[in-house]
Amino acid sequence: MTRSPVPDATLVQARIHPRALDHMSRYFDATAASVFVELIQNARRAGATHVDIVADSPDTAAPGDAMIVTVWDNGRGIADPAVLLSFGESDWDGELARTERAAGMGIACLARRGCTVSSRPRTESSQPVAGWRMALERDHFLGKSAATAVPDPAAPTPCGTCVTFRATESADALKEAAARAARYAPLSVSFNGRELERRDFLQGAIRTERWEGLTLAVIESPC
């Protein structure tokens, strides 16, 4: 008789193995459009009313060098920089996390590119609180090294978040990617100072209903 390797009763709980972090950079396609979508989504959830995207060449750039892309929002900011590297955790309020299934993974879209995040959280005081800045490289996202958050007097004021990353795409390609990401965004988005066109995805719907944080619509087919 073969003895079973499992005793009469064994409790087994779900867990995430640390080696899963080795694949973090593969979970997102990391295209500019995907990055912009994720950052705009984060800004909306943070209560932002506007996102400003700026793409520029460094002062010392040579032909073919990467562009510097900055995505700034006027949302409520991030109080704890640790949540950026605690995947599956976020500081979204409980109701938003429940209705939108917010997973706290958005910043991982930049795992391949690396980025610098600067933020200043909203306060009820008339005086803004201190801001912070943290540079994130691929090894930080993969859990192979620790990132350091430092004070940043230049963080968005009075509150908000700014994400900066390098992009090998051309300025025209970045503008096109930003336009696609902003097309149905529920907040205004500008690229290099010019507001991007937005459309109502549900315009012309026969009927719309809200359910579990979603908007469901009946749309007449043109066929």
Backbone as CSV, one residue per row, in Angstrom:
resi,resn,N_x,N_y,N_z,CA_x,CA_y,CA_z,C_x,C_y,C_z
1,MET,0.847,-1.190,0.000,0.000,0.000,0.000,0.887,1.246,0.000
2,THR,0.601,2.156,-0.936,1.399,3.384,-1.048,0.865,4.444,-0.106
3,ARG,1.764,5.037,0.668,1.348,6.081,1.614,1.136,7.403,0.871
4,SER,0.031,8.080,1.138,-0.253,9.366,0.510,0.683,10.435,1.054
5,PRO,1.216,11.329,0.188,2.086,12.414,0.668,1.305,13.515,1.359
6,VAL,-0.055,13.442,1.302,-0.892,14.472,1.921,-1.561,13.894,3.153
7,PRO,-1.421,14.548,4.324,-2.100,14.065,5.521,-3.623,14.161,5.373
8,ASP,-4.332,13.748,6.408,-5.793,13.708,6.335,-6.400,15.070,5.983
9,ALA,-5.833,16.141,6.508,-6.358,17.483,6.236,-5.206,18.465,6.098
10,THR,-5.146,19.160,4.958,-4.076,20.128,4.710,-4.687,21.430,4.218
11,LEU,-4.367,22.510,4.894,-4.846,23.829,4.467,-3.882,24.390,3.441
12,VAL,-4.417,24.837,2.307,-3.600,25.412,1.235,-4.179,26.767,0.879
13,GLN,-3.344,27.803,0.943,-3.783,29.161,0.623,-3.056,29.672,-0.621
14,ALA,-3.740,30.544,-1.368,-3.117,31.161,-2.541,-1.961,32.049,-2.097
15,ARG,-0.931,32.101,-2.899,0.213,32.952,-2.602,0.909,33.327,-3.908
16,ILE,1.724,34.333,-3.845,2.521,34.755,-4.983,3.977,34.454,-4.676
17,HIS,4.591,33.632,-5.505,5.994,33.303,-5.274,6.865,34.487,-5.690
18,PRO,7.933,34.781,-4.937,8.808,35.909,-5.293,9.345,35.831,-6.715
19,ARG,9.497,34.615,-7.268,10.032,34.509,-8.627,9.061,35.067,-9.670
20,ALA,7.791,35.267,-9.273,6.834,35.851,-10.212,7.264,37.258,-10.623
21,LEU,8.001,37.937,-9.732,8.483,39.277,-10.056,9.448,39.257,-11.235
22,ASP,10.097,38.116,-11.476,11.025,38.029,-12.600,10.323,38.280,-13.930
23,HIS,9.009,38.072,-13.953,8.252,38.219,-15.194,7.477,39.533,-15.242
24,MET,7.706,40.414,-14.266,6.928,41.638,-14.185,6.988,42.453,-15.474
25,SER,8.165,42.538,-16.086,8.303,43.362,-17.285,7.588,42.762,-18.487
26,ARG,7.114,41.502,-18.375,6.417,40.859,-19.493,4.907,40.983,-19.393
27,TYR,4.411,41.483,-18.278,2.974,41.518,-18.070,2.294,42.630,-18.874
28,PHE,3.042,43.617,-19.325,2.509,44.728,-20.092,3.260,44.819,-21.415
29,ASP,2.559,45.265,-22.467,3.249,45.363,-23.755,4.166,46.581,-23.820
30,ALA,4.007,47.520,-22.888,4.928,48.654,-22.716,4.951,49.609,-23.899
31,THR,3.961,49.546,-24.807,3.895,50.540,-25.870,3.556,51.889,-25.266
32,ALA,3.877,52.958,-25.996,3.588,54.301,-25.487,2.098,54.473,-25.240
33,ALA,1.257,53.942,-26.139,-0.191,54.069,-25.975,-0.650,53.377,-24.690
34,SER,-0.107,52.178,-24.409,-0.485,51.451,-23.197,-0.052,52.215,-21.945
35,VAL,1.149,52.787,-21.983,1.638,53.565,-20.847,0.726,54.765,-20.603
36,PHE,0.378,55.476,-21.679,-0.483,56.652,-21.520,-1.857,56.260,-20.985
37,VAL,-2.413,55.164,-21.472,-3.720,54.698,-20.982,-3.653,54.433,-19.485
38,GLU,-2.625,53.723,-19.032,-2.501,53.385,-17.616,-2.340,54.640,-16.760
39,LEU,-1.513,55.580,-17.215,-1.269,56.783,-16.419,-2.503,57.693,-16.399
40,ILE,-3.219,57.760,-17.499,-4.460,58.543,-17.522,-5.494,57.907,-16.603
41,GLN,-5.560,56.583,-16.633,-6.485,55.865,-15.748,-6.147,56.126,-14.285
42,ASN,-4.867,56.068,-13.940,-4.455,56.356,-12.568,-4.834,57.774,-12.169
43,ALA,-4.629,58.721,-13.093,-4.954,60.115,-12.806,-6.446,60.289,-12.561
44,ARG,-7.262,59.642,-13.382,-8.715,59.734,-13.201,-9.122,59.188,-11.838
45,ARG,-8.554,58.041,-11.463,-8.896,57.452,-10.174,-8.435,58.319,-9.013
46,ALA,-7.407,59.133,-9.246,-6.906,60.034,-8.208,-7.671,61.349,-8.180
47,GLY,-8.738,61.438,-8.965,-9.559,62.639,-8.952,-9.026,63.774,-9.794
48,ALA,-8.095,63.510,-10.687,-7.534,64.564,-11.541,-8.581,65.064,-12.537
49,THR,-8.453,66.317,-12.913,-9.313,66.891,-13.952,-8.545,67.129,-15.248
50,HIS,-7.217,67.002,-15.180,-6.413,67.259,-16.378,-5.116,66.464,-16.309
51,VAL,-4.679,65.980,-17.465,-3.382,65.321,-17.619,-2.620,66.061,-18.700
52,ASP,-1.392,66.422,-18.412,-0.547,67.140,-19.368,0.632,66.249,-19.742
53,ILE,0.749,65.919,-21.024,1.851,65.093,-21.527,2.804,65.982,-22.311
54,VAL,4.072,65.912,-21.971,5.095,66.704,-22.665,6.186,65.760,-23.145
55,ALA,6.510,65.830,-24.421,7.596,65.027,-24.999,8.616,65.979,-25.589
56,ASP,9.848,65.855,-25.150,10.884,66.786,-25.597,12.219,66.066,-25.672
57,SER,13.110,66.592,-26.470,14.454,66.047,-26.569,15.328,66.683,-25.493
58,PRO,16.225,65.912,-24.882,17.150,66.503,-23.912,18.004,67.581,-24.573
59,ASP,18.469,68.516,-23.765,19.293,69.608,-24.303,20.551,69.088,-24.983
60,THR,21.065,67.968,-24.505,22.318,67.425,-25.053,22.055,66.292,-26.045
61,ALA,20.809,66.190,-26.537,20.445,65.051,-27.382,21.186,65.076,-28.711
62,ALA,21.584,63.885,-29.148,22.136,63.686,-30.484,21.072,63.003,-31.331
63,PRO,21.192,63.040,-32.655,20.199,62.385,-33.504,19.992,60.921,-33.098
64,GLY,18.712,60.540,-32.939,18.392,59.168,-32.569,18.305,58.939,-31.074
65,ASP,18.653,59.943,-30.259,18.562,59.791,-28.808,17.103,59.707,-28.365
66,ALA,16.895,59.182,-27.177,15.545,59.016,-26.647,14.911,60.366,-26.323
67,MET,13.592,60.401,-26.441,12.820,61.559,-26.010,12.579,61.449,-24.501
68,ILE,12.381,62.583,-23.853,12.002,62.614,-22.448,10.510,62.925,-22.394
69,VAL,9.744,62.005,-21.819,8.290,62.161,-21.748,7.888,62.392,-20.289
70,THR,7.091,63.418,-20.068,6.592,63.737,-18.732,5.070,63.718,-18.763
71,VAL,4.484,62.983,-17.835,3.024,62.908,-17.719,2.647,63.447,-16.341
72,TRP,1.975,64.573,-16.330,1.643,65.269,-15.086,0.135,65.277,-14.894
73,ASP,-0.326,65.066,-13.652,-1.756,65.194,-13.376,-1.961,66.003,-12.100
74,ASN,-3.181,66.522,-11.949,-3.508,67.343,-10.774,-4.416,66.589,-9.805
75,GLY,-4.215,65.269,-9.721,-4.989,64.456,-8.789,-4.521,64.620,-7.355
76,ARG,-4.965,63.711,-6.497,-4.686,63.861,-5.057,-3.299,63.404,-4.646
77,GLY,-2.498,62.920,-5.590,-1.129,62.539,-5.272,-1.045,61.195,-4.565
78,ILE,0.168,60.785,-4.279,0.443,59.491,-3.658,1.117,59.742,-2.311
79,ALA,0.459,59.318,-1.242,0.999,59.570,0.091,2.183,58.671,0.413
80,ASP,2.115,57.410,-0.002,3.143,56.434,0.360,3.810,55.894,-0.905
81,PRO,5.055,56.254,-1.179,5.718,55.768,-2.404,5.867,54.256,-2.445
82,ALA,5.780,53.578,-1.297,5.962,52.128,-1.258,4.902,51.392,-2.067
83,VAL,3.706,51.999,-2.229,2.645,51.286,-2.953,3.000,51.093,-4.427
84,LEU,3.921,51.892,-4.944,4.295,51.761,-6.353,4.985,50.429,-6.631
85,LEU,5.636,49.859,-5.631,6.332,48.588,-5.811,5.697,47.462,-4.997
86,SER,4.498,47.697,-4.509,3.749,46.656,-3.801,2.604,46.242,-4.712
87,PHE,2.906,45.363,-5.656,1.968,45.049,-6.720,0.732,44.336,-6.181
88,GLY,-0.416,44.831,-6.585,-1.674,44.322,-6.066,-2.184,45.147,-4.903
89,GLU,-1.360,46.088,-4.409,-1.768,46.985,-3.335,-1.842,48.390,-3.910
90,SER,-2.774,49.182,-3.423,-2.855,50.570,-3.851,-3.441,51.387,-2.717
91,ASP,-3.412,52.711,-2.877,-4.037,53.542,-1.856,-5.378,54.087,-2.334
92,TRP,-5.974,53.412,-3.349,-7.328,53.795,-3.751,-8.273,53.539,-2.586
93,ASP,-9.296,54.395,-2.454,-10.245,54.171,-1.363,-11.036,52.899,-1.610
94,GLY,-11.615,52.378,-0.545,-12.268,51.074,-0.603,-13.375,50.985,-1.627
95,GLU,-14.196,52.045,-1.762,-15.310,52.003,-2.700,-14.813,51.940,-4.136
96,LEU,-13.797,52.751,-4.455,-13.253,52.737,-5.815,-12.613,51.392,-6.122
97,ALA,-11.846,50.869,-5.188,-11.189,49.583,-5.403,-12.224,48.483,-5.617
98,ARG,-13.368,48.585,-4.925,-14.399,47.552,-5.059,-15.121,47.650,-6.398
99,THR,-15.549,48.870,-6.760,-16.363,49.022,-7.963,-15.562,48.895,-9.249
100,GLU,-14.280,49.276,-9.201,-13.481,49.259,-10.429,-12.484,48.105,-10.469
101,ARG,-12.450,47.300,-9.411,-11.505,46.189,-9.352,-10.072,46.677,-9.562
102,ALA,-9.756,47.842,-8.985,-8.428,48.431,-9.151,-7.367,47.526,-8.542
103,ALA,-6.442,47.063,-9.368,-5.496,46.033,-8.922,-4.185,46.588,-8.386
104,GLY,-3.937,47.885,-8.564,-2.682,48.438,-8.072,-1.476,47.990,-8.862
105,MET,-1.631,47.803,-10.181,-0.537,47.305,-11.032,-0.127,48.306,-12.105
106,GLY,-0.810,49.440,-12.202,-0.649,50.334,-13.337,0.767,50.794,-13.621
107,ILE,1.532,51.178,-12.576,2.867,51.720,-12.799,3.801,50.661,-13.375
108,ALA,3.438,49.373,-13.249,4.280,48.302,-13.784,4.335,48.334,-15.309
109,CYS,3.478,49.125,-15.945,3.565,49.277,-17.396,4.892,49.891,-17.810
110,LEU,5.608,50.485,-16.861,6.897,51.118,-17.151,8.068,50.264,-16.682
111,ALA,7.808,48.999,-16.360,8.877,48.130,-15.851,10.011,47.981,-16.855
112,ARG,9.696,47.919,-18.139,10.744,47.764,-19.154,11.495,49.060,-19.408
113,ARG,10.790,50.165,-19.313,11.382,51.461,-19.662,12.108,52.110,-18.488
114,GLY,11.587,51.898,-17.256,12.077,52.655,-16.125,11.437,54.032,-16.115
115,CYS,11.418,54.673,-14.971,10.766,55.983,-14.873,11.180,56.668,-13.580
116,THR,10.806,57.930,-13.473,10.933,58.675,-12.228,9.553,59.192,-11.864
117,VAL,9.138,58.948,-10.625,7.828,59.385,-10.152,8.034,60.461,-9.094
118,SER,7.329,61.569,-9.261,7.359,62.651,-8.285,5.915,62.947,-7.884
119,SER,5.654,63.060,-6.588,4.273,63.253,-6.163,4.196,64.071,-4.881
120,ARG,3.059,64.756,-4.746,2.767,65.493,-3.507,1.303,65.193,-3.156
121,PRO,1.054,64.561,-2.008,-0.325,64.210,-1.654,-1.148,65.424,-1.253
122,ARG,-2.438,65.314,-1.485,-3.375,66.372,-1.098,-3.487,66.435,0.415
123,THR,-3.707,67.627,0.927,-3.868,67.829,2.365,-5.042,68.763,2.603
124,GLU,-5.635,68.632,3.770,-6.736,69.526,4.141,-6.206,70.871,4.613
125,SER,-4.918,70.943,4.886,-4.308,72.182,5.354,-4.181,73.169,4.210
126,SER,-4.068,74.435,4.548,-3.872,75.472,3.532,-2.450,75.448,2.983
127,GLN,-1.560,74.761,3.689,-0.173,74.655,3.255,0.074,73.269,2.648
128,PRO,0.681,73.196,1.442,0.961,71.887,0.840,1.964,71.097,1.678
129,VAL,1.836,69.777,1.663,2.773,68.923,2.383,3.997,68.682,1.506
130,ALA,5.015,68.071,2.106,6.252,67.817,1.375,6.015,66.801,0.261
131,GLY,6.670,67.027,-0.864,6.603,66.091,-1.973,7.793,65.136,-1.948
132,TRP,7.739,64.112,-2.777,8.818,63.129,-2.837,9.083,62.740,-4.288
133,ARG,10.235,62.115,-4.516,10.621,61.659,-5.857,11.318,60.310,-5.735
134,MET,11.059,59.432,-6.689,11.700,58.116,-6.648,11.987,57.654,-8.078
135,ALA,13.247,57.300,-8.333,13.649,56.763,-9.633,13.492,55.252,-9.605
136,LEU,12.843,54.707,-10.638,12.574,53.275,-10.711,13.187,52.693,-11.972
137,GLU,14.062,51.728,-11.795,14.663,51.007,-12.910,14.081,49.594,-12.967
138,ARG,14.450,48.851,-13.990,13.896,47.511,-14.193,14.110,46.613,-12.971
139,ASP,15.302,46.665,-12.380,15.593,45.812,-11.228,14.719,46.138,-10.024
140,HIS,14.264,47.401,-9.912,13.368,47.751,-8.824,12.021,47.049,-9.001
141,PHE,11.521,47.054,-10.229,10.244,46.400,-10.501,10.348,44.885,-10.304
142,LEU,11.511,44.318,-10.586,11.699,42.878,-10.463,12.058,42.440,-9.043
143,GLY,12.158,43.394,-8.132,12.468,43.068,-6.743,13.915,42.725,-6.494
144,LYS,14.809,43.066,-7.444,16.218,42.722,-7.286,17.018,43.793,-6.564
145,SER,16.453,44.974,-6.428,17.103,46.031,-5.656,16.028,46.963,-5.119
146,ALA,16.380,47.705,-4.090,15.423,48.605,-3.435,15.545,50.005,-4.014
147,ALA,14.413,50.650,-4.228,14.397,52.034,-4.695,14.397,52.966,-3.493
148,THR,14.851,54.192,-3.707,14.924,55.173,-2.631,14.068,56.377,-2.954
149,ALA,13.134,56.696,-2.071,12.318,57.900,-2.213,13.002,59.037,-1.457
150,VAL,13.132,60.185,-2.114,13.793,61.338,-1.509,12.862,62.545,-1.566
151,PRO,13.047,63.522,-0.678,12.215,64.727,-0.728,12.378,65.441,-2.066
152,ASP,11.290,66.024,-2.551,11.327,66.720,-3.838,10.530,68.023,-3.742
153,PRO,11.213,69.147,-3.510,10.517,70.437,-3.441,9.817,70.788,-4.752
154,ALA,10.265,70.185,-5.871,9.685,70.505,-7.175,8.498,69.621,-7.532
155,ALA,8.029,68.779,-6.609,6.868,67.932,-6.876,5.658,68.795,-7.189
156,PRO,4.684,68.249,-7.923,3.505,69.042,-8.301,2.871,69.755,-7.107
157,THR,2.461,70.995,-7.322,1.867,71.822,-6.277,0.496,72.320,-6.745
158,PRO,-0.522,72.316,-5.879,-0.510,71.933,-4.458,-0.517,70.418,-4.237
159,CYS,-0.876,69.651,-5.278,-0.837,68.205,-5.165,-0.849,67.617,-6.573
160,GLY,-0.574,66.344,-6.675,-0.576,65.700,-7.979,0.617,64.778,-8.134
161,THR,0.704,64.173,-9.314,1.766,63.209,-9.593,2.355,63.474,-10.964
162,CYS,3.662,63.304,-11.060,4.384,63.509,-12.312,5.239,62.267,-12.572
163,VAL,5.082,61.677,-13.756,5.849,60.491,-14.143,6.684,60.841,-15.369
164,THR,7.985,60.599,-15.292,8.891,60.910,-16.391,9.591,59.638,-16.843
165,PHE,9.665,59.432,-18.165,10.369,58.257,-18.691,10.978,58.586,-20.048
166,ARG,11.928,57.766,-20.465,12.582,57.942,-21.755,11.867,57.089,-22.790
167,ALA,11.734,57.628,-24.000,11.022,56.922,-25.067,11.832,56.995,-26.352
168,THR,11.949,55.873,-27.029,12.682,55.829,-28.296,11.791,56.213,-29.469
169,GLU,10.472,56.310,-29.232,9.557,56.719,-30.294,9.785,58.188,-30.673
170,SER,9.411,58.535,-31.883,9.520,59.921,-32.334,8.433,60.768,-31.683
171,ALA,8.580,62.080,-31.759,7.577,62.982,-31.201,6.226,62.761,-31.869
172,ASP,6.215,62.534,-33.178,4.958,62.306,-33.890,4.298,61.008,-33.426
173,ALA,5.098,59.959,-33.227,4.552,58.685,-32.772,3.999,58.812,-31.355
174,LEU,4.681,59.564,-30.511,4.199,59.768,-29.151,2.900,60.573,-29.154
175,LYS,2.817,61.570,-30.014,1.585,62.358,-30.100,0.420,61.487,-30.549
176,GLU,0.658,60.626,-31.523,-0.395,59.731,-32.002,-0.828,58.768,-30.896
177,ALA,0.140,58.250,-30.142,-0.177,57.343,-29.038,-0.985,58.064,-27.961
178,ALA,-0.605,59.300,-27.654,-1.338,60.084,-26.656,-2.759,60.366,-27.131
179,ALA,-2.916,60.655,-28.425,-4.244,60.937,-28.979,-5.149,59.716,-28.862
180,ARG,-4.594,58.522,-29.120,-5.390,57.296,-29.001,-5.802,57.061,-27.550
181,ALA,-4.873,57.298,-26.641,-5.162,57.068,-25.226,-6.181,58.059,-24.684
182,ALA,-6.177,59.272,-25.219,-7.051,60.331,-24.704,-8.418,60.362,-25.365
183,ARG,-8.599,59.614,-26.455,-9.800,59.761,-27.294,-11.090,59.613,-26.498
184,TYR,-11.148,58.640,-25.597,-12.373,58.429,-24.823,-12.139,58.654,-23.329
185,ALA,-11.101,59.413,-23.000,-10.804,59.685,-21.589,-11.857,60.614,-20.991
186,PRO,-12.224,60.410,-19.722,-13.230,61.256,-19.079,-12.654,62.536,-18.467
187,LEU,-11.420,62.877,-18.802,-10.805,64.113,-18.336,-9.961,64.681,-19.466
188,SER,-9.683,65.970,-19.412,-8.940,66.604,-20.497,-7.481,66.167,-20.489
189,VAL,-6.923,66.000,-21.683,-5.529,65.588,-21.850,-4.895,66.486,-22.902
190,SER,-3.725,67.003,-22.598,-3.008,67.828,-23.575,-1.670,67.184,-23.907
191,PHE,-1.186,67.470,-25.104,0.130,66.983,-25.532,0.928,68.175,-26.015
192,ASN,2.057,68.419,-25.366,2.915,69.570,-25.676,2.112,70.865,-25.765
193,GLY,1.210,71.031,-24.788,0.483,72.292,-24.660,-0.816,72.380,-25.440
194,ARG,-1.122,71.403,-26.286,-2.355,71.459,-27.079,-3.311,70.365,-26.615
195,GLU,-4.547,70.757,-26.307,-5.521,69.790,-25.821,-5.893,68.812,-26.929
196,LEU,-5.964,67.543,-26.566,-6.276,66.498,-27.526,-7.788,66.310,-27.641
197,GLU,-8.217,65.872,-28.817,-9.640,65.663,-29.063,-10.150,64.491,-28.227
198,ARG,-11.352,64.659,-27.696,-12.005,63.573,-26.969,-13.396,63.345,-27.543
199,ARG,-13.854,62.096,-27.433,-15.178,61.732,-27.921,-15.933,60.984,-26.832
200,ASP,-17.247,60.971,-26.952,-18.093,60.207,-26.043,-18.329,58.840,-26.665
201,PHE,-17.750,57.811,-26.049,-17.842,56.467,-26.601,-19.286,55.985,-26.701
202,LEU,-20.142,56.455,-25.779,-21.535,55.992,-25.731,-22.502,56.949,-26.416
203,GLN,-21.964,57.930,-27.130,-22.844,58.870,-27.824,-23.721,58.113,-28.828
204,GLY,-25.009,58.391,-28.785,-25.924,57.725,-29.698,-26.478,56.412,-29.177
205,ALA,-26.087,56.025,-27.942,-26.600,54.775,-27.381,-28.108,54.870,-27.168
206,ILE,-28.806,53.771,-27.424,-30.256,53.737,-27.236,-30.604,53.784,-25.754
207,ARG,-29.796,53.109,-24.928,-30.059,53.065,-23.490,-28.742,52.803,-22.753
208,THR,-28.557,53.446,-21.617,-27.386,53.212,-20.779,-27.834,52.938,-19.344
209,GLU,-27.098,52.093,-18.658,-27.373,51.777,-17.265,-26.049,51.656,-16.519
210,ARG,-26.036,52.118,-15.245,-24.862,51.971,-14.396,-25.011,50.724,-13.541
211,TRP,-23.918,49.915,-13.477,-23.948,48.698,-12.673,-22.540,48.356,-12.217
212,GLU,-22.359,48.237,-10.904,-21.074,47.834,-10.329,-19.914,48.688,-10.840
213,GLY,-20.149,49.988,-10.944,-19.090,50.874,-11.414,-18.906,50.914,-12.913
214,LEU,-19.694,50.138,-13.647,-19.611,50.100,-15.095,-20.819,50.797,-15.713
215,THR,-20.663,51.263,-16.938,-21.785,51.788,-17.716,-22.074,50.825,-18.852
216,LEU,-23.253,50.245,-18.837,-23.668,49.309,-19.871,-24.572,50.044,-20.855
217,ALA,-24.393,49.761,-22.137,-25.148,50.507,-23.153,-25.668,49.577,-24.224
218,VAL,-26.803,49.977,-24.784,-27.357,49.302,-25.956,-27.166,50.245,-27.143
219,ILE,-26.425,49.756,-28.145,-26.093,50.578,-29.304,-26.652,49.906,-30.552
220,GLU,-27.297,50.692,-31.385,-27.862,50.143,-32.608,-26.751,49.861,-33.618
221,SER,-26.738,48.656,-34.154,-25.730,48.277,-35.129,-26.024,48.955,-36.456
222,PRO,-24.978,49.447,-37.153,-25.199,50.071,-38.458,-25.542,49.053,-39.547
223,CYS,-25.330,47.764,-39.266,-25.611,46.723,-40.270,-27.070,46.316,-40.277
